[in-house]
Amino acid sequence: MWETSGRLLRLLSLLQTRREWTGAELAGRLDVTVRTIRRDVERLRALGYPVDAARGAAGYRLGPGAEVPPLLLDDEEAVAVAMGLRTAVGGTITGIEEASVRALTKLEQLLPSRLRHRINTLQSVTVPISQGGPTVGADLLTAVATAARNHEQLRFDYVNHDGSERRRTTEPHRLVSSGRRWYLVAWDVDRDDWRTFRLDRMRPRTPTGPRFRPRDLPADDVSSFTARGISVRPYRYHAVLTLHGSLEAVTERVPPTIGVVEAIDRRRCRLETGSDSLEELAVWVALFGFEFEVHEPSELRDVIETLAGRLSRASAESSRAADTRPVR
């Protein structure tokens, strides 16, 4: 009896972790036969859990029900969820603070004392830094995610990098979070190309458009594609440089919102970035604190030489002025 009950709980836990399982996969995880899995599924259904069976491959999935089934979390998952809810109170998604507090209260009432102690310990020594910047409403985030999941075209008014506003028609594919900002990777129907959009600059129009067939993503690494889309493409000048520093050291100084960093070897990295001003770009790169070479654009090398001469003359003039100052 106890063995069967424990197996049912583990079966329910597995069904909550993935959209669909085959009977053979579940049997292998629980070290039982496929026939036992079928019996256990029937027991879960008798208890009120809506376990659906797909045709043909005998796949099982936990379907939607009238109520949310109880979550089965191990210790690490429970701590992660609790800390995530506490962080969400001051996070980048507006409108979920109160709901996060309610969910956290319910969760902590069910946690054993050992886990509450771990969570309180983490919270007591954690100090969040209050940052300004744009936030995204939960309704907007959910609407975009739903359109991407259902493969429905998304129309919205969008404020571009230069402040102009245009209506865009897209096929949404992925949401990417970077720091305090959210981005949409989508196929731009009017421009017939992939684009990256900031969600806080979007005002969706309803209803959503017709369904579309998902395309192959523009890159295997969607995060790098997004970083390039927000740090390189919107700007007038596209720069490629080599920085003399390890990948760990360079990425500590250059976040994805500023440029795309790739390791060349253990001591050098390739930086791809953009700017509307070559003068600002020259100063910005020099302040990184790494030796570097400029590969493109060639105009950036000229700007650096001019800036270096100006700084050298200013240093020389300052030294002469200090030498001629009367001694008191």
C-alpha positions in Angstrom: 0.0 0.0 0.0 2.7 2.5 1.0 4.8 1.5 -2.0 1.9 2.1 -4.3 1.1 5.5 -2.8 4.8 6.6 -3.0 4.9 5.5 -6.6 1.8 7.5 -7.4 3.3 10.6 -6.0 6.5 10.1 -8.0 4.4 9.5 -11.1 2.5 12.7 -10.5 5.7 14.5 -10.0 7.1 13.3 -13.3 3.9 14.2 -15.2 4.3 17.8 -13.9 7.9 18.2 -15.1 7.2 17.5 -18.9 4.4 18.1 -21.3 4.2 14.5 -22.4 5.7 11.1 -21.5 5.4 7.7 -23.2 4.4 4.7 -21.0 7.9 3.2 -21.6 9.7 6.3 -20.4 7.6 6.4 -17.2 8.1 2.7 -16.6 11.8 3.1 -17.0 11.9 6.1 -14.5 9.8 4.2 -11.9 11.4 0.8 -12.6 8.0 -0.9 -13.2 6.2 -2.3 -16.2 4.1 -0.4 -18.7 1.1 -2.3 -17.5 1.7 -1.0 -14.0 1.9 2.5 -15.4 -1.5 2.1 -17.0 -3.0 1.0 -13.7 -1.3 3.9 -11.8 -2.7 6.3 -14.3 -6.2 5.0 -13.7 -5.7 5.4 -10.0 -4.7 9.1 -10.5 -7.8 9.6 -12.6 -9.9 8.1 -9.9 -8.4 10.6 -7.5 -9.4 13.5 -9.8 -6.2 14.2 -11.7 -6.9 14.8 -15.4 -4.2 12.5 -17.0 -4.8 12.4 -20.8 -3.6 9.6 -23.0 -2.5 10.4 -26.5 -3.4 8.1 -29.4 -0.9 5.8 -31.0 2.3 6.2 -29.0 0.5 5.8 -25.7 1.8 9.1 -24.4 0.5 10.6 -21.1 0.1 14.2 -20.1 -1.3 16.0 -17.2 -4.3 17.9 -18.6 -5.9 21.1 -17.4 -8.4 20.6 -14.6 -10.9 22.6 -12.5 -8.2 23.3 -9.9 -4.4 23.5 -9.9 -3.1 20.0 -8.8 -0.8 20.1 -5.8 2.8 20.7 -6.8 5.4 18.1 -5.7 8.7 19.8 -5.2 12.0 18.5 -3.8 14.0 20.6 -1.3 16.1 22.4 -3.9 13.0 23.2 -6.1 11.1 24.5 -3.1 13.9 26.9 -2.1 14.3 28.1 -5.7 10.6 28.8 -6.1 10.4 30.6 -2.8 13.5 32.8 -3.6 12.1 33.5 -7.1 8.8 34.7 -5.7 10.5 37.0 -3.2 12.6 38.4 -6.0 9.5 38.9 -8.2 8.1 41.4 -5.8 10.7 43.9 -7.0 11.4 42.5 -10.4 11.0 43.5 -14.0 7.4 42.5 -14.5 4.8 44.9 -13.1 1.5 43.8 -11.8 2.5 40.5 -10.2 3.9 41.8 -6.9 0.7 41.2 -4.9 0.1 37.8 -6.5 3.8 36.8 -5.7 3.3 37.7 -2.1 0.1 35.6 -1.9 1.8 32.6 -3.6 4.8 32.9 -1.3 2.7 33.0 1.8 0.9 29.8 0.8 4.1 28.1 -0.1 5.9 28.9 3.1 3.0 27.6 5.2 3.5 24.2 3.6 7.3 24.1 3.9 9.0 22.1 6.7 10.9 24.1 9.2 14.3 23.1 7.8 13.5 24.7 4.4 12.0 27.8 5.9 15.2 28.2 7.9 17.3 27.9 4.6 15.1 30.5 2.8 15.1 32.9 5.7 18.9 32.6 6.0 19.3 33.4 2.3 16.9 36.3 2.5 18.5 37.8 5.6 21.8 38.2 3.9 20.5 39.2 0.5 20.2 42.9 -0.4 18.6 43.7 -3.8 19.9 46.8 -5.6 17.1 49.1 -6.5 17.5 49.9 -10.2 15.6 52.3 -12.5 14.7 51.5 -16.0 11.7 50.1 -18.0 9.5 47.4 -16.7 7.0 45.2 -18.5 3.4 44.5 -17.5 2.4 40.9 -16.8 -0.5 41.2 -19.3 1.8 42.3 -22.1 4.3 39.5 -21.4 1.6 36.9 -21.3 0.0 38.2 -24.5 3.2 38.0 -26.4 4.1 34.6 -25.0 0.6 33.3 -25.9 0.9 34.5 -29.5 4.3 32.8 -29.8 3.0 29.6 -28.3 -0.1 29.5 -30.6 1.9 30.6 -33.7 -0.3 33.7 -34.2 0.9 36.8 -35.9 1.4 39.8 -33.5 0.7 43.4 -34.6 1.9 46.3 -32.5 2.9 49.9 -32.5 6.7 50.2 -31.8 8.9 53.0 -30.7 12.2 52.7 -32.6 15.7 53.5 -31.4 15.5 57.0 -32.9 12.2 57.7 -31.2 10.0 57.3 -34.3 6.9 55.1 -34.0 5.7 52.5 -36.6 3.3 49.7 -36.8 4.9 46.3 -37.1 3.5 42.9 -38.1 5.5 39.9 -36.8 5.6 36.2 -36.3 6.7 35.9 -32.7 9.1 33.0 -31.9 11.1 33.6 -28.6 11.2 35.8 -25.5 14.6 36.7 -24.1 15.3 38.3 -20.7 18.4 40.3 -20.3 18.9 42.2 -17.0 15.9 44.3 -16.5 14.7 44.2 -20.1 12.6 41.7 -22.1 13.0 41.2 -25.9 11.0 39.5 -28.6 12.8 37.6 -31.4 10.3 37.6 -34.3 10.1 37.4 -38.1 9.2 40.9 -39.4 6.6 40.2 -42.1 7.0 43.7 -43.8 10.8 43.6 -43.8 11.0 39.8 -44.6 13.7 39.3 -42.0 14.4 38.5 -38.4 14.2 41.4 -35.9 14.6 41.9 -32.1 12.0 44.1 -30.3 12.0 45.5 -26.7 8.7 44.7 -25.0 8.6 48.0 -23.1 8.5 49.8 -26.4 5.5 47.7 -27.8 1.8 48.5 -27.7 0.1 45.3 -29.1 -3.0 45.6 -31.2 -5.9 43.1 -30.9 -6.9 40.7 -32.1 -3.9 38.7 -33.0 -3.4 37.9 -36.7 -3.6 34.6 -38.6 -1.7 31.5 -37.6 1.7 30.9 -39.2 4.1 28.0 -39.6 7.1 28.4 -37.3 10.4 29.1 -39.0 13.9 27.8 -38.3 15.4 30.2 -35.8 18.1 32.6 -37.2 20.8 31.1 -34.9 21.3 28.1 -32.7 22.2 30.5 -29.8 19.2 32.8 -29.6 20.7 34.8 -26.7 23.7 35.8 -28.8 21.4 36.7 -31.7 19.4 38.9 -29.4 22.6 40.5 -27.9 23.7 41.3 -31.4 20.3 42.7 -32.3 20.3 45.2 -29.4 24.0 46.1 -29.2 25.0 46.2 -32.9 22.3 46.4 -35.5 20.4 49.5 -34.2 23.4 51.8 -34.5 25.1 53.7 -37.3 28.5 52.2 -36.8 29.3 48.5 -36.5 32.7 47.8 -34.9 34.8 44.6 -34.6 37.7 44.6 -32.2 40.1 42.2 -30.5 40.4 42.7 -26.7 43.5 41.3 -24.9 41.7 39.6 -22.0 40.2 36.3 -21.0 36.6 35.6 -21.7 35.8 35.7 -18.0 37.5 39.1 -17.6 36.0 40.7 -20.7 32.4 39.6 -20.1 32.7 41.0 -16.6 33.2 44.4 -18.1 31.1 44.0 -21.3 27.4 42.9 -20.7 25.3 41.4 -23.5 23.4 44.7 -23.8 26.6 46.4 -24.9 28.3 44.0 -27.2 28.8 40.4 -28.3 31.9 38.8 -26.9 33.4 35.5 -28.2 36.6 33.9 -27.1 39.5 33.7 -29.6 41.8 31.9 -27.2 42.5 31.9 -23.5 43.9 35.5 -23.6 42.0 37.2 -26.4 38.3 37.9 -27.2 36.5 39.2 -30.2 34.1 42.1 -29.5 31.3 43.1 -31.8 29.5 46.3 -30.9 27.8 49.4 -32.2 27.5 53.1 -31.6 26.1 56.3 -33.3 29.3 58.1 -32.5 32.9 57.0 -33.3 34.3 59.4 -30.7 32.1 57.9 -27.9 33.0 54.4 -29.1 36.7 55.2 -29.0 36.5 56.5 -25.4 34.3 53.7 -24.3 36.6 50.9 -25.6 39.7 52.6 -24.1 38.0 52.7 -20.7 37.5 48.9 -20.7 41.1 48.6 -19.4 42.3 46.1 -22.1 44.8 46.4 -24.9 42.9 46.1 -28.2 43.1 46.2 -31.9 40.4 47.7 -34.3 39.5 45.6 -37.3 36.5 47.7 -38.5 35.5 50.3 -39.2 38.7 51.8 -40.5 37.4 55.3 -39.5 37.6 54.3 -35.9 41.3 53.9 -36.1 41.6 57.5 -37.4 39.4 58.7 -34.5 41.6 56.9 -31.9 44.8 58.4 -33.4 43.2 61.9 -33.3 42.0 61.3 -29.7 45.4 59.9 -28.6 47.2 63.0 -30.0 44.8 65.3 -28.2 45.3 63.5 -24.9 49.1 63.5 -25.3 49.2 67.2 -26.0 46.9 67.9 -23.0 49.2 65.8 -20.8 52.3 67.6 -22.1 50.8 71.1 -21.6 49.7 70.2 -18.1 53.2 69.0 -17.2 54.8 72.2 -18.6 52.3 74.3 -16.6 53.2 72.4 -13.5 56.9 73.0 -14.1 56.6 76.7 -14.5 54.4 77.2 -11.5 56.3 79.3 -8.9 57.4 77.5 -5.7 56.1 79.0 -2.5 
